Amino acid sequence: MVTYKSDLSNVDWDEMKTTLNKDAFDNGRTPQQLQVSFQNSYATCIAYIDNRIVGTARVLSDGICNAYIVDVWTFTPYRRQGIASKMITLLMEKLPGQHVSLFTDDALEFYKKQGFTERETCMEKVVGRWLVNHL
Ligand SMILES: CC(C)(COP(=O)(O)OP(=O)(O)OC[C@H]1O[C@@H](n2cnc3c(N)ncnc32)[C@H](O)[C@@H]1OP(=O)(O)O)[C@@H](O)C(=O)NCCC(=O)NCCS
């Protein structure tokens, strides 16, 4: 059975890092950086099976008009069982009235199924060096 939690108090950040790394979805954050980025999010969702982390999703938001979904991931052995869809649904329930955006390279079909539409424009910039910050 899959359990979905928004509470971050008992998250094993080392386990999250290890599983992301095993699944080739590690973007380089340390366990501490993962913790801070989740804790500083507007809303989060972590999926568990047998107390092991099998999915993540989080959203940055101003609480009024603009939100940005990031870190959407389901551990490979558990894909195509509706886990990411459920995580997105749970996050979106916390974003009424807001414009929600995201970046994706490979998951267009997944997001289209969640009701997102594709836009041509995107601009980006890393300030300084990626992940070189206060932590
Ligand atoms: C994209 C991802 C999060 C989907 O997670 P998931 O838990 O398997 O998604 P769901 O089971 O909720 O999929 C719901 C629907 O989305 C679509 N979908 C999901 N993965 C898909 C894929 N690889 N190709 C095409 N359609 C896909 C399907 O329509 C699916 O419904 P179906 O299984 O009944 O056909 C997962 O494949 C993943 O973690 N990928 C690597 C990380 C990533 O790319 N994240 C997005 C970054 S922005």
The ligand as an SDF file (V2000), in Angstrom:
LIG
                    3D

 48 50  0  0  0  0  0  0  0  0999 V2000
    7.2900   10.9520  -14.8880 C   0  0  0  0  0  0  0  0  0  0  0  0
    7.1060   10.1060  -13.6270 C   0  0  0  0  0  0  0  0  0  0  0  0
    7.1760   11.0200  -12.4140 C   0  0  0  0  0  0  0  0  0  0  0  0
    5.7360    9.4220  -13.6870 C   0  0  0  0  0  0  0  0  0  0  0  0
    5.5540    8.7350  -12.4590 O   0  0  0  0  0  0  0  0  0  0  0  0
    4.5050    7.5360  -12.3240 P   0  0  0  0  0  0  0  0  0  0  0  0
    4.2660    7.3230  -10.8720 O   0  0  0  0  0  0  0  0  0  0  0  0
    4.9400    6.3710  -13.1130 O   0  0  0  0  0  0  0  0  0  0  0  0
    3.2320    8.1940  -13.0370 O   0  0  0  0  0  0  0  0  0  0  0  0
    1.7350    7.6610  -13.0490 P   0  0  0  0  0  0  0  0  0  0  0  0
    1.6900    6.1890  -12.8100 O   0  0  0  0  0  0  0  0  0  0  0  0
    0.9270    8.5030  -12.1350 O   0  0  0  0  0  0  0  0  0  0  0  0
    1.3400    7.9540  -14.5720 O   0  0  0  0  0  0  0  0  0  0  0  0
    0.0930    8.5050  -14.8980 C   0  0  0  0  0  0  0  0  0  0  0  0
   -0.0400    8.5650  -16.3990 C   0  0  0  0  0  0  0  0  0  0  0  0
    0.9560    9.4170  -16.9560 O   0  0  0  0  0  0  0  0  0  0  0  0
    1.3770    8.8820  -18.2170 C   0  0  0  0  0  0  0  0  0  0  0  0
    2.7800    8.4720  -18.1280 N   0  0  0  0  0  0  0  0  0  0  0  0
    3.5020    8.2350  -17.0170 C   0  0  0  0  0  0  0  0  0  0  0  0
    4.7650    7.8900  -17.3430 N   0  0  0  0  0  0  0  0  0  0  0  0
    4.8170    7.9140  -18.6940 C   0  0  0  0  0  0  0  0  0  0  0  0
    5.8270    7.6390  -19.6340 C   0  0  0  0  0  0  0  0  0  0  0  0
    7.0720    7.2890  -19.2500 N   0  0  0  0  0  0  0  0  0  0  0  0
    5.5440    7.7370  -20.9510 N   0  0  0  0  0  0  0  0  0  0  0  0
    4.3090    8.0830  -21.3630 C   0  0  0  0  0  0  0  0  0  0  0  0
    3.2790    8.3450  -20.5140 N   0  0  0  0  0  0  0  0  0  0  0  0
    3.5470    8.2640  -19.1940 C   0  0  0  0  0  0  0  0  0  0  0  0
    0.5050    7.6630  -18.5010 C   0  0  0  0  0  0  0  0  0  0  0  0
   -0.6230    8.1270  -19.2190 O   0  0  0  0  0  0  0  0  0  0  0  0
    0.1230    7.2390  -17.1110 C   0  0  0  0  0  0  0  0  0  0  0  0
   -1.0870    6.5500  -17.0690 O   0  0  0  0  0  0  0  0  0  0  0  0
   -1.1460    4.9690  -17.4360 P   0  0  0  0  0  0  0  0  0  0  0  0
   -0.0330    4.3010  -16.6440 O   0  0  0  0  0  0  0  0  0  0  0  0
   -2.5150    4.5800  -17.0080 O   0  0  0  0  0  0  0  0  0  0  0  0
   -0.9240    4.8790  -18.9040 O   0  0  0  0  0  0  0  0  0  0  0  0
    8.1770    8.9860  -13.5280 C   0  0  0  0  0  0  0  0  0  0  0  0
    8.2630    8.3110  -14.7610 O   0  0  0  0  0  0  0  0  0  0  0  0
    9.5440    9.4820  -13.1460 C   0  0  0  0  0  0  0  0  0  0  0  0
    9.8630    9.5790  -11.9630 O   0  0  0  0  0  0  0  0  0  0  0  0
   10.3920    9.8040  -14.1520 N   0  0  0  0  0  0  0  0  0  0  0  0
   11.7250   10.2790  -13.9080 C   0  0  0  0  0  0  0  0  0  0  0  0
   11.7010   11.6300  -13.2680 C   0  0  0  0  0  0  0  0  0  0  0  0
   11.0050   12.6550  -14.1250 C   0  0  0  0  0  0  0  0  0  0  0  0
   11.1660   12.7240  -15.3360 O   0  0  0  0  0  0  0  0  0  0  0  0
   10.2280   13.4910  -13.4390 N   0  0  0  0  0  0  0  0  0  0  0  0
    9.5530   14.6200  -14.0290 C   0  0  0  0  0  0  0  0  0  0  0  0
   10.5060   15.7360  -13.9670 C   0  0  0  0  0  0  0  0  0  0  0  0
    9.7290   17.2660  -14.2970 S   0  0  0  0  0  0  0  0  0  0  0  0
  1  2  1  0
  2  3  1  0
  2  4  1  0
  2 36  1  0
  4  5  1  0
  5  6  1  0
  6  7  2  0
  6  8  1  0
  6  9  1  0
  9 10  1  0
 10 11  2  0
 10 12  1  0
 10 13  1  0
 13 14  1  0
 14 15  1  0
 15 16  1  0
 15 30  1  0
 16 17  1  0
 17 18  1  0
 17 28  1  0
 18 19  1  0
 18 27  1  0
 19 20  2  0
 20 21  1  0
 21 22  1  0
 21 27  2  0
 22 23  1  0
 22 24  2  0
 24 25  1  0
 25 26  2  0
 26 27  1  0
 28 29  1  0
 28 30  1  0
 30 31  1  0
 31 32  1  0
 32 33  2  0
 32 34  1  0
 32 35  1  0
 36 37  1  0
 36 38  1  0
 38 39  2  0
 38 40  1  0
 40 41  1  0
 41 42  1  0
 42 43  1  0
 43 44  2  0
 43 45  1  0
 45 46  1  0
 46 47  1  0
 47 48  1  0
M  END
$$$$
